[in-house]
Amino acid sequence: MTTEPHSFPRRHARTQRFTLGAPRSFTVAPDGSRVVFLRSGSGTDRANSLWVLDVEDGGERVAADPRALLGGASEDLSPEERARRERSREGGAGIVGYATDSAVELASFALSGRLFAAELRAGTARELPAPGPVIDPRPSPDGRHVAYVARGALRVVGAEGEGDRALAEPESENVSYGLAEFIAAEEMGRSRGFWWAPESDRLLMARVDDTPVQRWWIADPAHPEREPQRVPYPAAGTGNAEVRLFVVGLDGLRTEVAWDRARFPYLAHVHWSAAGAPLLLVQARDQRSQLILAVDADSGATRMVHADEDQTWLDLFPGVPCWSPSGQLVRIADEGGARVLAVGDRPLTGAQLHVRAVLDVSEHDVLISASAGAEATGEAETGQVHVYRVNELGVERVSQEPGVHAAVRAGTVTVLVSATLNRPGSRAQVLRDGKPTRTVPSHAEDPGMSPRVTLTEGGARRVPCAVLMPRDYDGDTPLPVLMDPYGGPHGQRVVASHNAHLTSQWFADQGFAVVVADGRGTPGRSPAWEKAVHHDFTRSLDDQVEALEDLAKRHPLDLSRVAIRGWSYGGWLAGLAVLRRPDVFHAGIAGAPVTDWALYDTHYTERYLGTPAEHPESYAQSSLVTAEGLSSPAEPHRPLMIVHGLADDNVVVAHALRLSSALLAAGRPHEVLPLSGVTHITPQEQVAENLLLLQVDFLKRSLGMTAA
């Protein structure tokens, strides 16, 4: 299926959802003189360069250009680097990540498996001799060394390229040093496996042994001549990788960090700053208890700083735990029915805010990301996320315009990144002492369309919703409905952001009223809201139905023609909808769906459903393969399209194949669209474009509308 080059699906795919060319990955120098960031040259250029902005005069310069450094050669990524990018959903090219010393004068990065360093004041870059392929290089705080991982070994080299050596080498093919294991990177938000001491004389280093993890095979049926890829996958109820932690000196001498790994096997977070001893956050396997430990870097002994317990589960949050400059513990906790920021023994926020992340901690305040709490939320606040300064004197909102905001700060300079409903893309403003001084230019393309979106709430539970109508729709004629949710943990889709609704608007323009609903389990309202899906994911479906039926009282929705589409958790939700509630949903598109939760990973699935052995009923209730009434001839058989990438190593294609087999055995018609060579994300331009067009064609056929 083809379309004209400038159609929305083609532009959406070519620009990677209109993100290419936008500045990202900001770092602010502690003296406030410069801001470092990544940005590609245009809205269709995937290759990021490393840039430096002079805060005083606003001048920009390129510190590292990947095309120049590679001499025009194409990138060659190792399997390990491809896996890292898959875990972080990174679809860009060129320089996709970097790290700096504490003064933000030296940056290091990997490019095509080679090691490079950039002098940020001079704006020059050079290659350092290193055995490759290089992964995750990070300068020491004093800028004199760069540590990196190559072939499972943690290595260090002088900043001028001298003295390269291994600090730890793997004892077997199943062991690696300095890397995050699969579930840490995929589910815990921990993408790294080593941390420099503030004095630059040693490091904390993770040792991962994935021998206990079962092996799966991922093949490419379109290329039978290629060997299948053998991957360790920790499915629910099975063995995890064994993770240990060491303090290692620059001479390679190491001391193991001791804690009760049998009781707390998950190493979720590490923090090492000049404000105190290294901090670890370790979790029990059931994620109902966790410890914050301080490490004696000389002996490896640990002492408990804080302990948490929760009868459902304990969430992990970006930026915490950490020390304040005065040595107080900074953490985010669920207390009194709210998600609060605590410094020392005191909660500094209450029920008015739902804290999401700690962005920076200074002597005077803590910079946080938060949305309105359960008591304060309402249609006026739907989908908004703001940046706040918090201290013992109170709370001050840094971001002013309605929207979704994030920030990076050092000293008196803050980079505030803001997305709003009335402006395409995002805007990165440089603030000094809270006042805007510069805007970092973006080269992202204008989508050429603005969503006609209404943010509202639906049903007795006040489910956050976005309703999108065709841009040329001016009548009262009820329209076929397309539910377009994610609907699950970590996946807020109802946001006050222009570009977040572009695809939904494109579907609306094809003749649908599109509804996006964030039911229980999605982030952003209260701990109780997020934890309501404990042992029963199907409550997500209940909330989709409740929101739909309530919205139909206020919007021209044709409830006799309702379809649903989604990807990943949303794909599971779409499959569940047409199988469990064919009275409501008349067609569904399940993209990369988790059809059997026993096939998904430990840290995610066991948090919500427990283990398959202890809670088989939870897995059966939430499974599509054993769906209630699957084989009942009395129920209407609704059209279902199943889409899955054959190279997906997160939600493996076995999910789709098992669902197809179960549907076939039950005599239920369905369509399967296999995507050869595609992983859990679809960065391939033609695939991403045609996938949108094929979905519209299926929906129109299934709902009796005019074919696309």
Phi, psi and omega in degrees: 000130182235166178209171181295150188301333187255019176292160178301313180303319180292314181293321178299319179287315185294327182265006185050060179062035176062032176260336181296141181089349178275139178292146181204177176054060185279145170226132180254131176295142183299335178273001176074010185277335185210157176236129180255142181200170175253146175195140175270170191282341181203177181286356175238007181265120182278341189274111179280140169254162176265125185241156174231129176253127173278114186295326185291310184253356178079003181288145178245150173213151178276125177269333180202123178250116185298327181293319178292319183292329179266000178063030180084356180288152178284156181287147177233105184262138176285159175303324180295320180290322176299320179295318178300318181290326177295319180296324182266004181057040182271118179251001182278183180221183183070227180271106184259352178196153179206166175221156182231166170285177186292333179275355184056048175250332179239131174240147174232152180199160176257141179218116182055036178078005179252157185261130179229153174229146181233131173275110191284332176287318183277336182075033180240151180227151181212156176271140176256137179294126182201140173290138184248187355285135185278137178230135169053056177288140182219124178292153170291156181306327180275358176077012184267342181223162172230125175260147181202171179245137175216122179052044176079002179255140172272124184235164177219144179220150176295152183296342175263004177098008184263152168070033180297135182200159177270132173270332177203132180242144184295139181277343178205174182291344180267000184249141172219152176244137172084009179240153174279139175287169186309307187287334175294316181285322184280323191238335186262351184074016177254105185262000185234165184227011173210152186218128179287145168289148179300336178274358177067015184259352181197176182220156163269136189222126177275138172248122182247125174241109183263023176304320181289352186273133179296153180257135173243161180244127177245113184254166174244094184300338178286345179229077184296346179282347181270142177290143175298152177272128180264116186235141171282126180229115181275081180291156182310131178084358180250182187288142173263165171295147175272122183245123175239163184229139181229149163267124182234132178276171179291350174267001178090353178289136186231153176229128182282140175275128187255128166208173182283082183291335177294322180274326183233078187283340185272121171267101191267328187204144176227136178224129178222110179226173180288352184279351182175186180294158176304142179248138174240144167247116180241141185240150169289159182298325180279356175061024176260352176217148179205158180235142166257120186243141171261138186255131167278106187292343178276317184259341185085357179289153179235152173230147182282128176262323181200149177231142178233147172220148179211139184286343177256287172198166177251126179276159174253145185229142178298138172089354181222157001283157176205170175266144166282163178304334179270002176090016175270147179284129177250128181209166173245136186217154171268106183223135177060032179080007181230163174258113192239159171267129178238135175236121189066230180264003189248129168285130182259354175231166181229210187289346181290335182240144172251099189286136183249323185200153169261124185263327179195149178233122178241182178295334189256336185196175174240131177265125184231163169251134184203157171241174181294137179288174185302325182283335185259344186291158180179181182301327181294335182253000186303126174080006183263143174227126185238165176255133183231149167260130184231134169210188184293344180273343179150197184235133178233129179277126181276315179277137187251313186286145179302133181162201180242123189231148173219166184206155170231138185219147167211128181061231183266001184251131178235137168258115181256118181255120190232134172238137181229169180287331187261010181221127179297150175066207179230156180241130180253110179255139174264120179252138171241122185055037176083357183251133181298133177238327181217158168238127180282120184298144175246140176255011180296146180286147172284128182298341180077012177209150178237129182298137173265081192242140173242121175270127186208194177226153183224139174083175182295331180276000180056055180293126177299133184221152168238129178245126181238129178250158176304144183293337179259014183271119180234004185256187180252003181297125179300139183253150170304147187252137170240111172282132188229061187265165153262301165085004185229186181304142175071001187239071177285124180251337179272094184228150181276064186220130185302303189288341180296341185250011185295312181295318177300321179293321178298318175297320178300319181293347176275003175114017182247153160267116185261132179238126174247123182234131177255090181279191180302143184103332178281155184281163165117355184241299181200160175302320181297322178298315183289328186267004181292344181269010181304122180066007179202092178293339187294348175297335175300321179291319178305319183286328175298316181294315181299316181295316181301311184294326179286319180296329180296341177285340185241349183229153183284076182254130177270098185285358174274353178222088182235126176240166179216140177226153178187167182231139178065242175301321177296328176293318174300317182296322178294318177296318179299321184298313184283336179275320184268329184232059177294347175289340182252317187253131187252354176193154180211150174237113182256104180265125180044053187281145168277100184270335178225108187293345175290347178263003179258171195284164189296304191297320179288303191291318182290334176300319186264322187247357188074195178267155179300327181290321184275332184225061180299331181293326178294319180290320179295319181296325185262006183270143172273333183290327178251033186301138179298134178073015183300322184259009183286119181287346183287333183281146173294141180265104184276142178300136180223126173256126178252124181241133180205138174280130184288341180262011182294121177252008177257297169254096189292156186295347175304330178301310182292320183293321179292323177294316179300318179297318180294320178294319179297317179295330180272001180073026181262122178293144178197167177240143177238127179244098179277138181249102184292132177076005184261137179266205181288338172252158183240077183284343181296126189299309183293322178297311182297320179295307185292335177297320176295316182294320179293325178295317179298317179299316179297316182296317181292321176297317186288330182261006178073027177266170177297136181297152180293000000 
